[in-house]
Amino acid sequence: MTKNEVFKKEKSKLTDIFKDVEESKRKLIEGLIDDAAFLKSENYELKLLLQETGMIQIHPSQRHLQKPTEAARQYLKNVNSYAVIIKTLNGVLSKNIIDDDDELSEFEDD
């Protein structure tokens, strides 16, 4: 799978999840959906690289000397950013569900 395919797949998945959210909220989160898809596709590529190189460099003669690779650092930053975006999007989705429940509460028996 290419990086572009991963981006399109993630964007499509997230857009589908939010299809029933009210229009104003959907417009508000469009950028977050794009950012989440971007980070997912970037990390896909970084993950492929890390499978080849590993996340740390080990000194050839002094194995106790180690340091993380730049790709590993960026991967972890991206994972954290992606998690924050997904948490934010989930909050919008949860708020939308709560709002829907509130509309039905007027029909419930006390």
MOPAC internal coordinates of N, CA, C and O (Angstrom, degrees):
PM7 1SCF
backbone

  N    0.0000 0     0.00 0     0.00 0    0    0    0
  C    1.4484 1     0.00 0     0.00 0    1    0    0
  C    1.5378 1   107.78 1     0.00 0    2    1    0
  O    1.2310 1   120.69 1   -39.98 1    3    2    1
  N    1.3084 1   116.29 1   140.02 1    3    2    1
  C    1.4643 1   119.78 1   179.40 1    5    3    2
  C    1.5284 1   110.37 1   -89.10 1    6    5    3
  O    1.2310 1   121.45 1   -15.40 1    7    6    5
  N    1.3287 1   114.84 1   164.60 1    7    6    5
  C    1.4602 1   120.94 1   178.21 1    9    7    6
  C    1.5355 1   110.39 1   -59.26 1   10    9    7
  O    1.2310 1   120.42 1   138.91 1   11   10    9
  N    1.3108 1   116.81 1   -41.09 1   11   10    9
  C    1.4651 1   121.62 1   179.48 1   13   11   10
  C    1.5301 1   111.52 1   -64.61 1   14   13   11
  O    1.2310 1   120.37 1   141.51 1   15   14   13
  N    1.3166 1   116.90 1   -38.49 1   15   14   13
  C    1.4688 1   120.86 1   178.06 1   17   15   14
  C    1.5261 1   110.90 1   -66.16 1   18   17   15
  O    1.2310 1   120.60 1   140.64 1   19   18   17
  N    1.3375 1   116.46 1   -39.36 1   19   18   17
  C    1.4620 1   120.59 1   177.54 1   21   19   18
  C    1.5236 1   109.63 1   -63.24 1   22   21   19
  O    1.2310 1   120.44 1   136.91 1   23   22   21
  N    1.3444 1   116.76 1   -43.09 1   23   22   21
  C    1.4631 1   121.32 1   178.34 1   25   23   22
  C    1.5250 1   110.49 1   -58.96 1   26   25   23
  O    1.2310 1   120.54 1   129.91 1   27   26   25
  N    1.3311 1   116.57 1   -50.09 1   27   26   25
  C    1.4667 1   120.63 1  -177.93 1   29   27   26
  C    1.5300 1   111.80 1   -63.23 1   30   29   27
  O    1.2310 1   120.67 1   140.08 1   31   30   29
  N    1.3275 1   116.33 1   -39.92 1   31   30   29
  C    1.4643 1   120.87 1  -179.52 1   33   31   30
  C    1.5334 1   110.43 1   -65.14 1   34   33   31
  O    1.2310 1   120.22 1   134.44 1   35   34   33
  N    1.3304 1   117.19 1   -45.56 1   35   34   33
  C    1.4690 1   121.02 1   179.89 1   37   35   34
  C    1.5268 1   111.13 1   -65.41 1   38   37   35
  O    1.2310 1   120.66 1   136.54 1   39   38   37
  N    1.3269 1   116.34 1   -43.46 1   39   38   37
  C    1.4624 1   120.00 1   179.76 1   41   39   38
  C    1.5227 1   110.52 1   -63.05 1   42   41   39
  O    1.2310 1   120.46 1   137.37 1   43   42   41
  N    1.3110 1   116.73 1   -42.63 1   43   42   41
  C    1.4608 1   121.57 1   178.53 1   45   43   42
  C    1.5285 1   110.57 1   -62.95 1   46   45   43
  O    1.2310 1   120.27 1   136.86 1   47   46   45
  N    1.3290 1   117.09 1   -43.14 1   47   46   45
  C    1.4590 1   121.78 1  -179.88 1   49   47   46
  C    1.5299 1   110.59 1   -61.81 1   50   49   47
  O    1.2310 1   120.59 1   130.81 1   51   50   49
  N    1.3243 1   116.47 1   -49.19 1   51   50   49
  C    1.4591 1   120.40 1  -178.36 1   53   51   50
  C    1.5310 1   111.71 1   -67.37 1   54   53   51
  O    1.2310 1   120.61 1   140.02 1   55   54   53
  N    1.3212 1   116.43 1   -39.98 1   55   54   53
  C    1.4679 1   120.17 1   178.12 1   57   55   54
  C    1.5244 1   110.00 1   -61.44 1   58   57   55
  O    1.2310 1   120.36 1   139.51 1   59   58   57
  N    1.3212 1   116.92 1   -40.49 1   59   58   57
  C    1.4599 1   121.46 1   178.92 1   61   59   58
  C    1.5304 1   111.01 1   -64.97 1   62   61   59
  O    1.2310 1   120.58 1   139.11 1   63   62   61
  N    1.3201 1   116.50 1   -40.89 1   63   62   61
  C    1.4701 1   120.67 1   179.28 1   65   63   62
  C    1.5235 1   110.97 1   -60.89 1   66   65   63
  O    1.2310 1   120.72 1   144.29 1   67   66   65
  N    1.3383 1   116.23 1   -35.71 1   67   66   65
  C    1.4569 1   120.75 1  -175.39 1   69   67   66
  C    1.5318 1   113.79 1   -98.60 1   70   69   67
  O    1.2310 1   120.01 1  -166.86 1   71   70   69
  N    1.3126 1   117.59 1    13.14 1   71   70   69
  C    1.4644 1   120.31 1  -176.55 1   73   71   70
  C    1.5243 1   113.41 1   -63.81 1   74   73   71
  O    1.2310 1   119.84 1   152.24 1   75   74   73
  N    1.3361 1   117.91 1   -27.76 1   75   74   73
  C    1.4574 1   120.81 1  -178.19 1   77   75   74
  C    1.5262 1   113.80 1   -94.83 1   78   77   75
  O    1.2310 1   120.34 1  -178.08 1   79   78   77
  N    1.3236 1   116.96 1     1.92 1   79   78   77
  C    1.4624 1   121.28 1   177.97 1   81   79   78
  C    1.5257 1   107.70 1   -76.17 1   82   81   79
  O    1.2310 1   120.61 1   -35.61 1   83   82   81
  N    1.3294 1   116.44 1   144.39 1   83   82   81
  C    1.4652 1   119.32 1  -177.87 1   85   83   82
  C    1.5278 1   110.92 1   -56.93 1   86   85   83
  O    1.2310 1   121.24 1   -31.12 1   87   86   85
  N    1.3265 1   115.24 1   148.88 1   87   86   85
  C    1.4665 1   123.57 1  -171.75 1   89   87   86
  C    1.5306 1   113.01 1   -53.39 1   90   89   87
  O    1.2310 1   119.57 1   135.41 1   91   90   89
  N    1.3126 1   118.43 1   -44.59 1   91   90   89
  C    1.4700 1   120.52 1  -177.21 1   93   91   90
  C    1.5253 1   111.13 1   -63.33 1   94   93   91
  O    1.2310 1   120.04 1   140.08 1   95   94   93
  N    1.3204 1   117.53 1   -39.92 1   95   94   93
  C    1.4719 1   120.75 1   177.98 1   97   95   94
  C    1.5253 1   110.56 1   -69.43 1   98   97   95
  O    1.2310 1   120.91 1   142.19 1   99   98   97
  N    1.3162 1   115.86 1   -37.81 1   99   98   97
  C    1.4638 1   119.56 1  -179.91 1  101   99   98
  C    1.5248 1   110.87 1   -63.08 1  102  101   99
  O    1.2310 1   120.77 1   138.40 1  103  102  101
  N    1.3336 1   116.13 1   -41.60 1  103  102  101
  C    1.4654 1   120.11 1   177.71 1  105  103  102
  C    1.5179 1   110.70 1   -63.90 1  106  105  103
  O    1.2310 1   120.81 1   143.26 1  107  106  105
  N    1.3111 1   116.05 1   -36.74 1  107  106  105
  C    1.4540 1   121.90 1  -179.13 1  109  107  106
  C    1.5351 1   111.70 1   -65.36 1  110  109  107
  O    1.2310 1   120.13 1   145.07 1  111  110  109
  N    1.3145 1   117.36 1   -34.93 1  111  110  109
  C    1.4622 1   120.37 1  -175.04 1  113  111  110
  C    1.5308 1   114.53 1   -97.99 1  114  113  111
  O    1.2310 1   120.03 1  -178.00 1  115  114  113
  N    1.3177 1   117.55 1     2.00 1  115  114  113
  C    1.4716 1   120.03 1  -179.72 1  117  115  114
  C    1.5276 1   111.72 1   -54.10 1  118  117  115
  O    1.2310 1   120.66 1   135.37 1  119  118  117
  N    1.3170 1   116.35 1   -44.63 1  119  118  117
  C    1.4632 1   120.48 1  -179.99 1  121  119  118
  C    1.5135 1   112.48 1   -63.98 1  122  121  119
  O    1.2310 1   120.66 1   141.26 1  123  122  121
  N    1.3347 1   116.35 1   -38.74 1  123  122  121
  C    1.4626 1   119.83 1   178.20 1  125  123  122
  C    1.5256 1   111.29 1   -65.64 1  126  125  123
  O    1.2310 1   120.74 1   142.28 1  127  126  125
  N    1.3136 1   116.19 1   -37.72 1  127  126  125
  C    1.4672 1   119.92 1   177.41 1  129  127  126
  C    1.5274 1   109.75 1   -63.78 1  130  129  127
  O    1.2310 1   120.54 1   136.23 1  131  130  129
  N    1.3288 1   116.58 1   -43.77 1  131  130  129
  C    1.4719 1   120.32 1   177.29 1  133  131  130
  C    1.5297 1   110.85 1   -61.72 1  134  133  131
  O    1.2310 1   120.51 1   136.64 1  135  134  133
  N    1.3312 1   116.64 1   -43.36 1  135  134  133
  C    1.4638 1   120.38 1   179.92 1  137  135  134
  C    1.5222 1   111.48 1   -64.16 1  138  137  135
  O    1.2310 1   120.38 1   138.27 1  139  138  137
  N    1.3213 1   116.88 1   -41.73 1  139  138  137
  C    1.4617 1   120.61 1   178.49 1  141  139  138
  C    1.5280 1   110.56 1   -62.46 1  142  141  139
  O    1.2310 1   120.66 1   136.22 1  143  142  141
  N    1.3178 1   116.34 1   -43.78 1  143  142  141
  C    1.4709 1   120.29 1   179.43 1  145  143  142
  C    1.5269 1   110.55 1   -64.92 1  146  145  143
  O    1.2310 1   120.37 1   140.34 1  147  146  145
  N    1.3284 1   116.90 1   -39.66 1  147  146  145
  C    1.4633 1   121.31 1   178.18 1  149  147  146
  C    1.5306 1   110.58 1   -62.06 1  150  149  147
  O    1.2310 1   120.62 1   130.83 1  151  150  149
  N    1.3303 1   116.42 1   -49.17 1  151  150  149
  C    1.4655 1   120.16 1  -179.18 1  153  151  150
  C    1.5289 1   111.30 1   -62.91 1  154  153  151
  O    1.2310 1   120.62 1   140.79 1  155  154  153
  N    1.3176 1   116.43 1   -39.21 1  155  154  153
  C    1.4680 1   120.40 1   178.29 1  157  155  154
  C    1.5345 1   110.22 1   -61.94 1  158  157  155
  O    1.2310 1   120.24 1   136.81 1  159  158  157
  N    1.3272 1   117.14 1   -43.19 1  159  158  157
  C    1.4635 1   120.09 1  -178.90 1  161  159  158
  C    1.5307 1   111.55 1   -71.26 1  162  161  159
  O    1.2310 1   120.29 1   142.28 1  163  162  161
  N    1.3283 1   117.05 1   -37.72 1  163  162  161
  C    1.4651 1   120.10 1   176.31 1  165  163  162
  C    1.5276 1   110.62 1   -62.97 1  166  165  163
  O    1.2310 1   120.95 1   136.29 1  167  166  165
  N    1.3110 1   115.78 1   -43.71 1  167  166  165
  C    1.4624 1   119.02 1  -179.47 1  169  167  166
  C    1.5205 1   112.41 1   -69.42 1  170  169  167
  O    1.2310 1   120.34 1   151.73 1  171  170  169
  N    1.3068 1   116.96 1   -28.27 1  171  170  169
  C    1.4599 1   119.93 1   174.60 1  173  171  170
  C    1.5298 1   109.38 1   -59.88 1  174  173  171
  O    1.2310 1   121.26 1   133.05 1  175  174  173
  N    1.3202 1   115.19 1   -46.95 1  175  174  173
  C    1.4617 1   119.91 1  -179.47 1  177  175  174
  C    1.5385 1   111.28 1   -68.15 1  178  177  175
  O    1.2310 1   120.75 1   137.71 1  179  178  177
  N    1.3198 1   116.16 1   -42.29 1  179  178  177
  C    1.4653 1   119.55 1   178.11 1  181  179  178
  C    1.5308 1   111.26 1   -62.52 1  182  181  179
  O    1.2310 1   120.78 1   141.85 1  183  182  181
  N    1.3197 1   116.11 1   -38.15 1  183  182  181
  C    1.4592 1   120.33 1  -179.45 1  185  183  182
  C    1.5287 1   111.07 1   -64.03 1  186  185  183
  O    1.2310 1   120.72 1   140.41 1  187  186  185
  N    1.3231 1   116.22 1   -39.59 1  187  186  185
  C    1.4675 1   119.81 1   176.52 1  189  187  186
  C    1.5236 1   110.70 1   -61.50 1  190  189  187
  O    1.2310 1   120.67 1   136.83 1  191  190  189
  N    1.3311 1   116.32 1   -43.17 1  191  190  189
  C    1.4634 1   121.05 1   178.05 1  193  191  190
  C    1.5220 1   110.69 1   -63.64 1  194  193  191
  O    1.2310 1   120.36 1   136.27 1  195  194  193
  N    1.3213 1   116.92 1   -43.73 1  195  194  193
  C    1.4598 1   120.87 1  -178.01 1  197  195  194
  C    1.5270 1   112.28 1   -67.33 1  198  197  195
  O    1.2310 1   120.31 1   153.70 1  199  198  197
  N    1.3113 1   117.02 1   -26.30 1  199  198  197
  C    1.4652 1   119.50 1   175.14 1  201  199  198
  C    1.5216 1   110.49 1   -65.24 1  202  201  199
  O    1.2310 1   120.69 1   149.57 1  203  202  201
  N    1.3299 1   116.28 1   -30.43 1  203  202  201
  C    1.4690 1   121.10 1   177.93 1  205  203  202
  C    1.5257 1   112.22 1   -82.08 1  206  205  203
  O    1.2310 1   120.95 1   135.94 1  207  206  205
  N    1.3362 1   115.79 1   -44.06 1  207  206  205
  C    1.4607 1   120.19 1  -170.12 1  209  207  206
  C    1.5268 1   113.89 1   -98.27 1  210  209  207
  O    1.2310 1   119.97 1   156.70 1  211  210  209
  N    1.3091 1   117.66 1   -23.30 1  211  210  209
  C    1.4528 1   120.95 1  -172.54 1  213  211  210
  C    1.5231 1   109.65 1    84.24 1  214  213  211
  O    1.2310 1   120.95 1    -9.87 1  215  214  213
  N    1.3223 1   115.78 1   170.13 1  215  214  213
  C    1.4582 1   120.14 1  -176.96 1  217  215  214
  C    1.5236 1   112.25 1   -91.63 1  218  217  215
  O    1.2310 1   120.39 1   164.14 1  219  218  217
  N    1.3210 1   116.87 1   -15.86 1  219  218  217
  C    1.4620 1   119.12 1   178.59 1  221  219  218
  C    1.5233 1   110.26 1  -130.36 1  222  221  219
  O    1.2310 1   121.51 1   -27.32 1  223  222  221
  N    1.3294 1   114.71 1   152.68 1  223  222  221
  C    1.4598 1   121.18 1   172.91 1  225  223  222
  C    1.5206 1   107.12 1   -99.81 1  226  225  223
  O    1.2310 1   120.89 1   -46.89 1  227  226  225
  N    1.3091 1   115.90 1   133.11 1  227  226  225
  C    1.4559 1   121.16 1   179.68 1  229  227  226
  C    1.5207 1   108.14 1  -113.45 1  230  229  227
  O    1.2310 1   120.72 1   -51.17 1  231  230  229
  N    1.3064 1   116.22 1   128.83 1  231  230  229
  C    1.4646 1   121.38 1   179.52 1  233  231  230
  C    1.5291 1   108.13 1   -59.39 1  234  233  231
  O    1.2310 1   119.84 1   -45.88 1  235  234  233
  N    1.3328 1   117.90 1   134.12 1  235  234  233
  C    1.4656 1   119.96 1  -173.89 1  237  235  234
  C    1.5392 1   114.56 1   -63.87 1  238  237  235
  O    1.2310 1   119.93 1   145.10 1  239  238  237
  N    1.3189 1   117.74 1   -34.90 1  239  238  237
  C    1.4653 1   118.39 1  -177.41 1  241  239  238
  C    1.5319 1   113.32 1  -105.32 1  242  241  239
  O    1.2310 1   120.58 1   158.94 1  243  242  241
  N    1.3278 1   116.50 1   -21.06 1  243  242  241
  C    1.4715 1   119.99 1   178.79 1  245  243  242
  C    1.5294 1   108.09 1  -121.48 1  246  245  243
  O    1.2310 1   121.38 1   -95.90 1  247  246  245
  N    1.3152 1   114.96 1    84.10 1  247  246  245
  C    1.4654 1   121.36 1  -171.30 1  249  247  246
  C    1.5255 1   113.18 1   -61.01 1  250  249  247
  O    1.2310 1   119.53 1   161.41 1  251  250  249
  N    1.3069 1   118.49 1   -18.59 1  251  250  249
  C    1.4581 1   120.45 1   178.37 1  253  251  250
  C    1.5332 1   111.55 1   -75.84 1  254  253  251
  O    1.2310 1   120.20 1   166.82 1  255  254  253
  N    1.3286 1   117.23 1   -13.18 1  255  254  253
  C    1.4661 1   121.52 1   176.20 1  257  255  254
  C    1.5283 1   108.37 1   -90.59 1  258  257  255
  O    1.2310 1   121.65 1   -64.86 1  259  258  257
  N    1.3147 1   114.45 1   115.14 1  259  258  257
  C    1.4607 1   120.35 1  -177.11 1  261  259  258
  C    1.5191 1   109.02 1  -138.39 1  262  261  259
  O    1.2310 1   121.43 1   -25.87 1  263  262  261
  N    1.3339 1   114.86 1   154.13 1  263  262  261
  C    1.4658 1   119.30 1   172.92 1  265  263  262
  C    1.5288 1   108.89 1  -151.68 1  266  265  263
  O    1.2310 1   121.12 1   -33.85 1  267  266  265
  N    1.3357 1   115.45 1   146.15 1  267  266  265
  C    1.4687 1   118.50 1   179.31 1  269  267  266
  C    1.5280 1   110.56 1   -70.68 1  270  269  267
  O    1.2310 1   121.13 1   -30.91 1  271  270  269
  N    1.3141 1   115.44 1   149.09 1  271  270  269
  C    1.4567 1   119.60 1   176.83 1  273  271  270
  C    1.5279 1   109.21 1   -79.38 1  274  273  271
  O    1.2310 1   120.74 1   -20.75 1  275  274  273
  N    1.3098 1   116.19 1   159.25 1  275  274  273
  C    1.4629 1   120.30 1   177.73 1  277  275  274
  C    1.5317 1   110.65 1   -63.98 1  278  277  275
  O    1.2310 1   120.53 1   144.42 1  279  278  277
  N    1.3203 1   116.60 1   -35.58 1  279  278  277
  C    1.4735 1   120.27 1   177.83 1  281  279  278
  C    1.5279 1   110.29 1   -62.96 1  282  281  279
  O    1.2310 1   120.35 1   141.59 1  283  282  281
  N    1.3291 1   116.93 1   -38.41 1  283  282  281
  C    1.4620 1   120.56 1   178.88 1  285  283  282
  C    1.5228 1   110.75 1   -66.71 1  286  285  283
  O    1.2310 1   120.58 1   137.71 1  287  286  285
  N    1.3153 1   116.50 1   -42.29 1  287  286  285
  C    1.4672 1   120.11 1   177.87 1  289  287  286
  C    1.5308 1   110.60 1   -60.39 1  290  289  287
  O    1.2310 1   121.05 1   133.46 1  291  290  289
  N    1.3259 1   115.60 1   -46.54 1  291  290  289
  C    1.4672 1   119.46 1  -178.62 1  293  291  290
  C    1.5169 1   111.11 1   -66.53 1  294  293  291
  O    1.2310 1   120.42 1   141.18 1  295  294  293
  N    1.3217 1   116.80 1   -38.82 1  295  294  293
  C    1.4618 1   120.97 1   177.98 1  297  295  294
  C    1.5334 1   110.15 1   -57.84 1  298  297  295
  O    1.2310 1   120.55 1   132.78 1  299  298  297
  N    1.3207 1   116.56 1   -47.22 1  299  298  297
  C    1.4626 1   120.70 1  -178.89 1  301  299  298
  C    1.5277 1   111.66 1   -66.09 1  302  301  299
  O    1.2310 1   120.05 1   141.69 1  303  302  301
  N    1.3315 1   117.50 1   -38.31 1  303  302  301
  C    1.4682 1   120.45 1   175.84 1  305  303  302
  C    1.5185 1   110.17 1   -62.13 1  306  305  303
  O    1.2310 1   120.88 1   135.70 1  307  306  305
  N    1.3301 1   115.92 1   -44.30 1  307  306  305
  C    1.4640 1   120.60 1  -179.89 1  309  307  306
  C    1.5281 1   111.61 1   -63.94 1  310  309  307
  O    1.2310 1   120.56 1   139.22 1  311  310  309
  N    1.3343 1   116.54 1   -40.78 1  311  310  309
  C    1.4655 1   120.33 1   179.39 1  313  311  310
  C    1.5248 1   109.54 1   -61.01 1  314  313  311
  O    1.2310 1   120.63 1   135.62 1  315  314  313
  N    1.3244 1   116.41 1   -44.38 1  315  314  313
  C    1.4670 1   119.82 1   179.52 1  317  315  314
  C    1.5251 1   111.51 1   -64.07 1  318  317  315
  O    1.2310 1   120.16 1   136.32 1  319  318  317
  N    1.3259 1   117.31 1   -43.68 1  319  318  317
  C    1.4613 1   120.98 1   178.88 1  321  319  318
  C    1.5231 1   110.79 1   -63.97 1  322  321  319
  O    1.2310 1   120.52 1   137.63 1  323  322  321
  N    1.3258 1   116.61 1   -42.37 1  323  322  321
  C    1.4629 1   121.55 1   178.62 1  325  323  322
  C    1.5335 1   110.09 1   -61.19 1  326  325  323
  O    1.2310 1   120.63 1   136.68 1  327  326  325
  N    1.3232 1   116.39 1   -43.32 1  327  326  325
  C    1.4633 1   120.61 1  -179.57 1  329  327  326
  C    1.5314 1   111.21 1   -62.25 1  330  329  327
  O    1.2310 1   120.29 1   139.37 1  331  330  329
  N    1.3256 1   117.04 1   -40.63 1  331  330  329
  C    1.4649 1   120.89 1   178.78 1  333  331  330
  C    1.5306 1   110.28 1   -64.41 1  334  333  331
  O    1.2310 1   120.68 1   136.97 1  335  334  333
  N    1.3219 1   116.30 1   -43.03 1  335  334  333
  C    1.4661 1   120.34 1   179.84 1  337  335  334
  C    1.5293 1   110.74 1   -64.25 1  338  337  335
  O    1.2310 1   120.58 1   135.14 1  339  338  337
  N    1.3304 1   116.50 1   -44.86 1  339  338  337
  C    1.4688 1   120.32 1   179.88 1  341  339  338
  C    1.5252 1   110.02 1   -63.89 1  342  341  339
  O    1.2310 1   120.21 1   140.23 1  343  342  341
  N    1.3183 1   117.20 1   -39.77 1  343  342  341
  C    1.4696 1   120.45 1   177.77 1  345  343  342
  C    1.5329 1   110.39 1   -62.55 1  346  345  343
  O    1.2310 1   120.65 1   138.12 1  347  346  345
  N    1.3269 1   116.36 1   -41.88 1  347  346  345
  C    1.4658 1   121.05 1   177.78 1  349  347  346
  C    1.5251 1   110.77 1   -63.75 1  350  349  347
  O    1.2310 1   120.56 1   134.09 1  351  350  349
  N    1.3175 1   116.54 1   -45.91 1  351  350  349
  C    1.4647 1   120.48 1   178.71 1  353  351  350
  C    1.5279 1   110.61 1   -62.46 1  354  353  351
  O    1.2310 1   120.53 1   139.73 1  355  354  353
  N    1.3173 1   116.60 1   -40.27 1  355  354  353
  C    1.4591 1   120.21 1   178.52 1  357  355  354
  C    1.5264 1   110.65 1   -63.30 1  358  357  355
  O    1.2310 1   120.46 1   143.57 1  359  358  357
  N    1.3232 1   116.72 1   -36.43 1  359  358  357
  C    1.4620 1   120.49 1   176.49 1  361  359  358
  C    1.5170 1   111.57 1   -61.73 1  362  361  359
  O    1.2310 1   120.63 1   138.41 1  363  362  361
  N    1.3241 1   116.39 1   -41.59 1  363  362  361
  C    1.4626 1   120.63 1   177.81 1  365  363  362
  C    1.5245 1   109.74 1   -65.24 1  366  365  363
  O    1.2310 1   120.61 1   137.93 1  367  366  365
  N    1.3095 1   116.44 1   -42.07 1  367  366  365
  C    1.4605 1   121.12 1   179.83 1  369  367  366
  C    1.5300 1   110.55 1   -65.73 1  370  369  367
  O    1.2310 1   120.33 1   136.54 1  371  370  369
  N    1.3182 1   116.98 1   -43.46 1  371  370  369
  C    1.4649 1   121.19 1   179.03 1  373  371  370
  C    1.5188 1   111.03 1   -64.40 1  374  373  371
  O    1.2310 1   120.50 1   138.39 1  375  374  373
  N    1.3073 1   116.65 1   -41.61 1  375  374  373
  C    1.4673 1   121.46 1   179.08 1  377  375  374
  C    1.5310 1   109.37 1   -61.77 1  378  377  375
  O    1.2310 1   120.61 1   141.68 1  379  378  377
  N    1.3223 1   116.43 1   -38.32 1  379  378  377
  C    1.4613 1   120.70 1   179.04 1  381  379  378
  C    1.5281 1   110.47 1   -65.04 1  382  381  379
  O    1.2310 1   120.38 1   141.03 1  383  382  381
  N    1.3233 1   116.88 1   -38.97 1  383  382  381
  C    1.4719 1   120.87 1   179.39 1  385  383  382
  C    1.5233 1   109.93 1   -68.19 1  386  385  383
  O    1.2310 1   120.47 1   137.89 1  387  386  385
  N    1.3329 1   116.70 1   -42.11 1  387  386  385
  C    1.4615 1   120.95 1   178.40 1  389  387  386
  C    1.5275 1   109.89 1   -61.77 1  390  389  387
  O    1.2310 1   120.39 1   136.65 1  391  390  389
  N    1.3266 1   116.87 1   -43.35 1  391  390  389
  C    1.4648 1   120.89 1   178.18 1  393  391  390
  C    1.5185 1   111.09 1   -59.73 1  394  393  391
  O    1.2310 1   120.31 1   138.88 1  395  394  393
  N    1.3338 1   117.02 1   -41.12 1  395  394  393
  C    1.4552 1   120.53 1   178.60 1  397  395  394
  C    1.5210 1   110.92 1   -63.65 1  398  397  395
  O    1.2310 1   120.11 1   139.33 1  399  398  397
  N    1.3259 1   117.39 1   -40.67 1  399  398  397
  C    1.4559 1   121.56 1   178.83 1  401  399  398
  C    1.5271 1   110.78 1   -63.64 1  402  401  399
  O    1.2310 1   120.18 1   140.71 1  403  402  401
  N    1.3322 1   117.26 1   -39.29 1  403  402  401
  C    1.4541 1   121.14 1  -179.92 1  405  403  402
  C    1.5224 1   111.66 1   -62.15 1  406  405  403
  O    1.2310 1   120.30 1   144.30 1  407  406  405
  N    1.3178 1   117.02 1   -35.70 1  407  406  405
  C    1.4537 1   120.58 1   179.22 1  409  407  406
  C    1.5270 1   111.05 1   -66.02 1  410  409  407
  O    1.2310 1   120.36 1   150.03 1  411  410  409
  N    1.3154 1   116.92 1   -29.97 1  411  410  409
  C    1.4552 1   120.57 1  -179.50 1  413  411  410
  C    1.5208 1   111.94 1   -83.37 1  414  413  411
  O    1.2310 1   120.17 1   160.98 1  415  414  413
  N    1.3194 1   117.28 1   -19.02 1  415  414  413
  C    1.4629 1   120.20 1  -175.77 1  417  415  414
  C    1.5180 1   112.63 1   -62.77 1  418  417  415
  O    1.2310 1   119.49 1   154.23 1  419  418  417
  N    1.3192 1   118.57 1   -25.77 1  419  418  417
  C    1.4590 1   120.10 1  -179.46 1  421  419  418
  C    1.5167 1   112.21 1   -68.29 1  422  421  419
  O    1.2310 1   120.37 1   162.46 1  423  422  421
  N    1.3360 1   116.89 1   -17.54 1  423  422  421
  C    1.4615 1   120.78 1  -179.90 1  425  423  422
  C    1.5161 1   112.91 1   -96.56 1  426  425  423
  O    1.2310 1   120.35 1   175.33 1  427  426  425
  N    1.3276 1   116.94 1    -4.67 1  427  426  425
  C    1.4499 1   120.47 1  -177.84 1  429  427  426
  C    1.5312 1   110.09 1   -80.34 1  430  429  427
  O    1.2310 1   121.22 1   -30.60 1  431  430  429
  N    1.3392 1   115.27 1   149.40 1  431  430  429
  C    1.4760 1   120.76 1   176.04 1  433  431  430
  C    1.5033 1   108.93 1   -80.40 1  434  433  431
  O    1.2310 1   120.51 1   -38.42 1  435  434  433
  N    1.3041 1   116.63 1   141.58 1  435  434  433
  C    1.4633 1   120.93 1   177.46 1  437  435  434
  C    1.5084 1   110.85 1   -89.05 1  438  437  435
  O    1.2310 1   120.10 1   180.00 1  439  438  437

